[in-house]
Amino acid sequence: MNHQPFEEWLLLDKNLTPAETRELDLHLRTCTHCTALSATGLALRSAPVVAPAAGFTLRFQQRLAAQKIAERRRKLWGMIVLLLSGVGLLGWLTAPYLFAFFSAPVEWVTAAIGYFLFVVTSLQALTEVMAVLLRMVTEFIPPYIWMVLVSALAGLGLLWTISIWQFSRTPQGVSA
């Protein structure tokens, strides 16, 4: 059963036309859900509105200010705990390296130079592999596919340039 218009009519408390009123009355005779909703709405509307006790707004504002202070204090302590645990974890992870560095700097320097040479030679090998792969791909793919790929990339580059231009433009008109 579709309760949508009837629930809206009951909850929004809007003035109904005579046809809508008849339709709502017929629906309320058969639907226990909407009847309960109508009874609840009537009970809520007939309940007396009680004025707040004297000083309610002042007490509410004080309680809200105290809650904000407590929340700031919790956030501050949370940040301190997070910072100290991060520094502790970083110290725990770097302690062996720092100890080795300060106890025998010659070993550390030779290890750093060896690592640097490893990175440089790895990058050289990677560039050579990429050059070989690029030569293989250029010979493998037909020229018309290259034309499509280059035009697609040029189109994306143009689209990107225009979008950046749109976002970086300064607005014209009256300044505040």
PASEBA-1860 file (N, C-alpha, C; in nm, 3 decimals):
! residues 176
1> MNHQPFEE> 0.084/-0.118/0.000/0.000/0.000/0.000/0.089/0.124/0.000 ~ 0.050/0.224/-0.076/0.127/0.347/-0.087/0.082/0.446/0.020 ~ 0.170/0.476/0.114/0.138/0.568/0.223/0.192/0.708/0.198 ~ 0.267/0.727/0.088/0.342/0.849/0.067/0.258/0.977/0.076 ~ 0.153/0.994/-0.002/0.083/1.123/0.009/0.016/1.141/0.144 ~ -0.031/1.032/0.203/-0.103/1.043/0.330/-0.007/1.078/0.444 ~ 0.111/1.018/0.443/0.210/1.052/0.546/0.252/1.198/0.534 ~ 0.269/1.244/0.411/0.306/1.385/0.392/0.196/1.477/0.444
9> WLLLDKNL> 0.072/1.443/0.413/-0.040/1.527/0.457/-0.047/1.529/0.610 ~ -0.022/1.415/0.674/-0.031/1.408/0.819/0.088/1.477/0.887 ~ 0.207/1.459/0.831/0.326/1.513/0.896/0.347/1.661/0.869 ~ 0.311/1.707/0.752/0.335/1.847/0.718/0.227/1.940/0.769 ~ 0.115/1.885/0.811/0.006/1.965/0.868/-0.042/2.074/0.773 ~ -0.054/2.040/0.647/-0.097/2.140/0.550/-0.249/2.135/0.535 ~ -0.304/2.246/0.486/-0.448/2.253/0.463/-0.482/2.169/0.341 ~ -0.578/2.080/0.358/-0.615/1.988/0.252/-0.740/2.036/0.181
17> TPAETREL> -0.750/2.001/0.056/-0.871/2.029/-0.019/-0.978/1.928/0.027 ~ -1.106/1.955/-0.002/-1.210/1.859/0.039/-1.188/1.720/-0.020 ~ -1.139/1.712/-0.144/-1.115/1.581/-0.205/-1.002/1.509/-0.132 ~ -0.897/1.581/-0.097/-0.787/1.520/-0.023/-0.830/1.477/0.116 ~ -0.916/1.557/0.179/-0.966/1.521/0.312/-1.046/1.392/0.306 ~ -1.134/1.378/0.204/-1.213/1.254/0.189/-1.121/1.136/0.165 ~ -1.021/1.155/0.077/-0.928/1.047/0.046/-0.848/1.005/0.171 ~ -0.808/1.104/0.253/-0.735/1.074/0.375/-0.823/1.000/0.474
25> DLHLRTCT> -0.951/1.043/0.488/-1.042/0.974/0.581/-1.066/0.830/0.539 ~ -1.083/0.807/0.408/-1.101/0.669/0.360/-0.977/0.584/0.387 ~ -0.861/0.644/0.370/-0.737/0.570/0.393/-0.719/0.540/0.542 ~ -0.754/0.636/0.628/-0.737/0.616/0.772/-0.829/0.505/0.825 ~ -0.940/0.481/0.759/-1.032/0.374/0.803/-0.971/0.236/0.779 ~ -0.881/0.225/0.679/-0.827/0.093/0.644/-0.682/0.075/0.686 ~ -0.610/0.181/0.713/-0.466/0.170/0.739/-0.436/0.199/0.886 ~ -0.385/0.099/0.957/-0.353/0.117/1.099/-0.226/0.201/1.117
33> HCTALSAT> -0.134/0.190/1.022/-0.009/0.267/1.031/-0.038/0.417/1.026 ~ -0.114/0.460/0.929/-0.144/0.603/0.914/-0.237/0.650/1.026 ~ -0.325/0.562/1.077/-0.411/0.598/1.189/-0.327/0.625/1.312 ~ -0.228/0.541/1.338/-0.139/0.562/1.452/-0.059/0.690/1.434 ~ -0.016/0.717/1.312/0.057/0.840/1.283/-0.030/0.962/1.308 ~ -0.155/0.954/1.267/-0.249/1.064/1.288/-0.274/1.085/1.437 ~ -0.291/0.977/1.513/-0.315/0.988/1.657/-0.193/1.047/1.727 ~ -0.075/1.007/1.685/0.047/1.061/1.744/0.059/1.210/1.715
41> GLALRSAP> 0.029/1.248/1.591/0.033/1.390/1.556/-0.065/1.472/1.637 ~ -0.186/1.419/1.657/-0.286/1.489/1.739/-0.239/1.502/1.882 ~ -0.180/1.396/1.937/-0.132/1.400/2.075/-0.019/1.502/2.090 ~ 0.069/1.507/1.992/0.179/1.603/2.000/0.130/1.747/1.985 ~ 0.031/1.768/1.898/-0.022/1.903/1.881/-0.101/1.950/2.002 ~ -0.165/1.857/2.074/-0.247/1.896/2.188/-0.166/1.905/2.317 ~ -0.040/1.863/2.316/0.043/1.872/2.437/0.074/2.018/2.466 ~ 0.066/2.056/2.592/0.094/2.195/2.626/0.245/2.225/2.611
49> VVAPAAGF> 0.272/2.345/2.568/0.410/2.390/2.553/0.452/2.449/2.687 ~ 0.557/2.393/2.743/0.604/2.436/2.874/0.719/2.533/2.854 ~ 0.713/2.643/2.924/0.820/2.742/2.916/0.941/2.688/2.991 ~ 1.060/2.718/2.941/1.180/2.669/3.011/1.195/2.737/3.147 ~ 1.266/2.670/3.235/1.289/2.725/3.368/1.374/2.851/3.358 ~ 1.365/2.931/3.459/1.439/3.057/3.459/1.589/3.030/3.451 ~ 1.659/3.104/3.368/1.802/3.090/3.352/1.844/2.975/3.262 ~ 1.749/2.920/3.187/1.781/2.805/3.101/1.885/2.841/2.996
57> TLRFQQRL> 1.868/2.956/2.931/1.961/2.992/2.824/2.101/3.015/2.879 ~ 2.110/3.076/2.997/2.241/3.100/3.058/2.308/2.968/3.094 ~ 2.231/2.875/3.155/2.288/2.744/3.189/2.328/2.668/3.063 ~ 2.247/2.677/2.958/2.279/2.608/2.833/2.406/2.664/2.772 ~ 2.419/2.796/2.769/2.539/2.858/2.713/2.663/2.823/2.795 ~ 2.650/2.818/2.928/2.764/2.781/3.012/2.804/2.635/2.988 ~ 2.705/2.547/2.979/2.734/2.406/2.955/2.797/2.387/2.817 ~ 2.747/2.461/2.718/2.804/2.452/2.584/2.949/2.501/2.583
65> AAQKIAER> 2.977/2.611/2.652/3.114/2.663/2.660/3.204/2.563/2.731 ~ 3.155/2.500/2.838/3.235/2.401/2.910/3.262/2.279/2.821 ~ 3.163/2.238/2.743/3.183/2.125/2.652/3.284/2.159/2.545 ~ 3.281/2.281/2.493/3.379/2.321/2.392/3.520/2.322/2.449 ~ 3.534/2.371/2.572/3.666/2.372/2.636/3.715/2.229/2.657 ~ 3.625/2.141/2.703/3.663/2.001/2.725/3.700/1.934/2.593 ~ 3.628/1.966/2.487/3.659/1.907/2.356/3.795/1.957/2.306 ~ 3.825/2.086/2.323/3.955/2.138/2.284/4.067/2.071/2.364
73> RRKLWGMI> 4.042/2.051/2.494/4.142/1.987/2.578/4.166/1.842/2.534 ~ 4.058/1.770/2.501/4.072/1.632/2.452/4.150/1.629/2.320 ~ 4.118/1.723/2.231/4.190/1.728/2.104/4.337/1.760/2.125 ~ 4.367/1.851/2.216/4.506/1.887/2.245/4.581/1.767/2.299 ~ 4.522/1.698/2.396/4.589/1.580/2.451/4.601/1.470/2.348 ~ 4.503/1.454/2.265/4.512/1.355/2.158/4.624/1.388/2.061 ~ 4.639/1.516/2.028/4.747/1.558/1.938/4.883/1.536/2.004 ~ 4.892/1.566/2.134/5.018/1.545/2.205/5.054/1.396/2.207
81> VLLLSGVG> 4.956/1.311/2.238/4.981/1.166/2.241/5.020/1.117/2.102 ~ 4.951/1.163/2.000/4.984/1.122/1.864/5.124/1.167/1.826 ~ 5.158/1.289/1.858/5.290/1.342/1.825/5.400/1.265/1.900 ~ 5.379/1.241/2.030/5.480/1.169/2.107/5.494/1.025/2.061 ~ 5.383/0.960/2.028/5.393/0.822/1.979/5.460/0.818/1.843 ~ 5.434/0.915/1.757/5.501/0.922/1.627/5.650/0.945/1.641 ~ 5.687/1.035/1.730/5.830/1.061/1.753/5.895/0.938/1.814 ~ 5.826/0.871/1.907/5.880/0.749/1.967/5.898/0.639/1.864
89> LLGWLTAP> 5.799/0.621/1.776/5.810/0.519/1.672/5.923/0.553/1.575 ~ 5.932/0.679/1.537/6.041/0.721/1.449/6.177/0.699/1.515 ~ 6.188/0.731/1.644/6.313/0.707/1.717/6.345/0.559/1.726 ~ 6.243/0.477/1.749/6.264/0.332/1.759/6.312/0.276/1.625 ~ 6.255/0.328/1.513/6.295/0.279/1.383/6.433/0.329/1.341 ~ 6.468/0.450/1.380/6.595/0.507/1.335/6.709/0.485/1.435 ~ 6.681/0.436/1.554/6.784/0.419/1.657/6.900/0.331/1.609 ~ 6.873/0.216/1.547/6.988/0.136/1.503/7.077/0.208/1.401
97> YLFAFFSA> 7.015/0.282/1.311/7.093/0.354/1.211/7.173/0.469/1.273 ~ 7.110/0.540/1.365/7.181/0.649/1.432/7.295/0.596/1.518 ~ 7.271/0.484/1.586/7.377/0.424/1.667/7.494/0.382/1.580 ~ 7.461/0.320/1.466/7.568/0.278/1.375/7.642/0.398/1.318 ~ 7.568/0.504/1.289/7.631/0.624/1.233/7.727/0.687/1.333 ~ 7.684/0.699/1.457/7.769/0.765/1.555/7.881/0.674/1.606 ~ 7.859/0.544/1.600/7.964/0.456/1.650/8.073/0.433/1.545 ~ 8.035/0.424/1.417/8.134/0.400/1.312/8.094/0.477/1.187
105> PVEWVTAA> 8.128/0.605/1.178/8.086/0.685/1.063/8.147/0.640/0.931 ~ 8.263/0.577/0.934/8.327/0.532/0.811/8.241/0.424/0.745 ~ 8.190/0.332/0.825/8.104/0.226/0.770/7.977/0.285/0.711 ~ 7.922/0.384/0.780/7.798/0.443/0.732/7.821/0.517/0.601 ~ 7.931/0.589/0.593/7.961/0.664/0.471/7.984/0.568/0.354 ~ 8.056/0.459/0.376/8.076/0.363/0.268/7.945/0.296/0.229 ~ 7.858/0.269/0.326/7.727/0.211/0.293/7.643/0.310/0.214 ~ 7.649/0.438/0.249/7.572/0.540/0.176/7.624/0.554/0.034
113> IGYFLFVV> 7.756/0.553/0.018/7.813/0.563/-0.117/7.774/0.441/-0.199 ~ 7.780/0.321/-0.137/7.739/0.200/-0.207/7.592/0.204/-0.248 ~ 7.506/0.255/-0.158/7.365/0.267/-0.192/7.344/0.367/-0.305 ~ 7.414/0.478/-0.301/7.404/0.579/-0.407/7.446/0.521/-0.541 ~ 7.558/0.446/-0.542/7.603/0.384/-0.667/7.503/0.280/-0.716 ~ 7.441/0.207/-0.623/7.338/0.109/-0.660/7.220/0.178/-0.728 ~ 7.175/0.289/-0.671/7.061/0.363/-0.728/7.097/0.417/-0.867 ~ 7.216/0.472/-0.881/7.256/0.529/-1.009/7.266/0.421/-1.116
121> TSLQALTE> 7.331/0.309/-1.085/7.342/0.202/-1.184/7.207/0.140/-1.216 ~ 7.120/0.131/-1.115/6.985/0.078/-1.141/6.908/0.170/-1.234 ~ 6.919/0.300/-1.214/6.851/0.395/-1.302/6.907/0.388/-1.444 ~ 7.037/0.369/-1.458/7.096/0.356/-1.591/7.043/0.230/-1.660 ~ 7.039/0.120/-1.586/6.988/-0.005/-1.644/6.841/0.009/-1.682 ~ 6.763/0.076/-1.597/6.621/0.095/-1.626/6.602/0.180/-1.750 ~ 6.682/0.285/-1.767/6.668/0.368/-1.887/6.706/0.291/-2.012 ~ 6.807/0.206/-2.002/6.843/0.125/-2.119/6.733/0.027/-2.154
129> VMAVLLRM> 6.673/-0.036/-2.054/6.563/-0.130/-2.079/6.445/-0.055/-2.141 ~ 6.414/0.062/-2.089/6.302/0.139/-2.144/6.330/0.182/-2.288 ~ 6.455/0.216/-2.319/6.489/0.255/-2.456/6.471/0.137/-2.551 ~ 6.514/0.018/-2.508/6.496/-0.100/-2.592/6.348/-0.129/-2.613 ~ 6.270/-0.122/-2.504/6.125/-0.146/-2.516/6.059/-0.042/-2.605 ~ 6.101/0.081/-2.595/6.042/0.186/-2.679/6.074/0.162/-2.827 ~ 6.196/0.120/-2.856/6.229/0.088/-2.995/6.146/-0.029/-3.047 ~ 6.125/-0.129/-2.961/6.045/-0.244/-3.003/5.900/-0.204/-3.029
137> VTEFIPPY> 5.844/-0.120/-2.940/5.704/-0.080/-2.955/5.686/0.007/-3.078 ~ 5.782/0.096/-3.104/5.767/0.184/-3.221/5.769/0.104/-3.351 ~ 5.844/-0.004/-3.355/5.847/-0.086/-3.476/5.728/-0.181/-3.483 ~ 5.669/-0.213/-3.370/5.559/-0.309/-3.365/5.425/-0.245/-3.400 ~ 5.403/-0.120/-3.357/5.274/-0.053/-3.378/5.276/0.018/-3.513 ~ 5.169/0.000/-3.594/5.161/0.065/-3.725/5.150/0.218/-3.713 ~ 5.187/0.289/-3.819/5.188/0.436/-3.815/5.050/0.497/-3.790 ~ 4.943/0.437/-3.844/4.812/0.499/-3.824/4.768/0.491/-3.678
145> IWMVLVSA> 4.810/0.387/-3.606/4.779/0.379/-3.462/4.854/0.489/-3.388 ~ 4.980/0.514/-3.430/5.057/0.622/-3.369/4.988/0.756/-3.390 ~ 4.931/0.776/-3.509/4.861/0.901/-3.536/4.742/0.917/-3.442 ~ 4.667/0.810/-3.421/4.551/0.815/-3.332/4.596/0.843/-3.189 ~ 4.700/0.772/-3.144/4.748/0.793/-3.007/4.800/0.934/-2.985 ~ 4.879/0.984/-3.080/4.935/1.119/-3.066/4.824/1.223/-3.068 ~ 4.725/1.206/-3.156/4.616/1.304/-3.160/4.532/1.297/-3.032 ~ 4.513/1.178/-2.977/4.438/1.166/-2.851/4.514/1.234/-2.738
153> LAGLGLLW> 4.644/1.209/-2.730/4.723/1.274/-2.625/4.728/1.425/-2.644 ~ 4.737/1.470/-2.769/4.737/1.614/-2.793/4.602/1.674/-2.752 ~ 4.495/1.602/-2.779/4.362/1.649/-2.739/4.349/1.656/-2.588 ~ 4.401/1.554/-2.519/4.397/1.557/-2.373/4.482/1.670/-2.318 ~ 4.597/1.692/-2.380/4.683/1.802/-2.336/4.614/1.936/-2.357 ~ 4.547/1.952/-2.469/4.475/2.076/-2.496/4.361/2.093/-2.397 ~ 4.288/1.985/-2.370/4.179/1.991/-2.273/4.232/2.028/-2.135 ~ 4.343/1.968/-2.096/4.402/1.999/-1.967/4.445/2.146/-1.961
161> TISIWQFS> 4.506/2.196/-2.067/4.551/2.335/-2.071/4.434/2.430/-2.059 ~ 4.326/2.401/-2.129/4.208/2.488/-2.124/4.145/2.485/-1.986 ~ 4.140/2.366/-1.924/4.079/2.359/-1.791/4.162/2.434/-1.689 ~ 4.294/2.424/-1.699/4.380/2.499/-1.608/4.364/2.648/-1.633 ~ 4.353/2.686/-1.758/4.334/2.827/-1.792/4.203/2.878/-1.734 ~ 4.097/2.796/-1.740/3.968/2.837/-1.687/3.975/2.858/-1.536 ~ 4.048/2.771/-1.465/4.055/2.782/-1.320/4.148/2.892/-1.273 ~ 4.246/2.927/-1.356/4.344/3.026/-1.311/4.312/3.167/-1.355
169> RTPQGVSA> 4.208/3.183/-1.433/4.172/3.318/-1.476/4.126/3.401/-1.358 ~ 4.159/3.528/-1.359/4.108/3.618/-1.256/3.974/3.671/-1.305 ~ 3.874/3.670/-1.217/3.742/3.718/-1.260/3.744/3.867/-1.290 ~ 3.669/3.904/-1.389/3.657/4.045/-1.429/3.530/4.101/-1.369 ~ 3.528/4.226/-1.345/3.407/4.288/-1.294/3.437/4.377/-1.174 ~ 3.334/4.400/-1.096/3.347/4.488/-0.980/3.413/4.413/-0.867 ~ 3.514/4.473/-0.810/3.580/4.408/-0.696/3.519/4.461/-0.567 ~ 3.516/4.376/-0.469/3.452/4.413/-0.342/3.543/4.495/-0.256
END
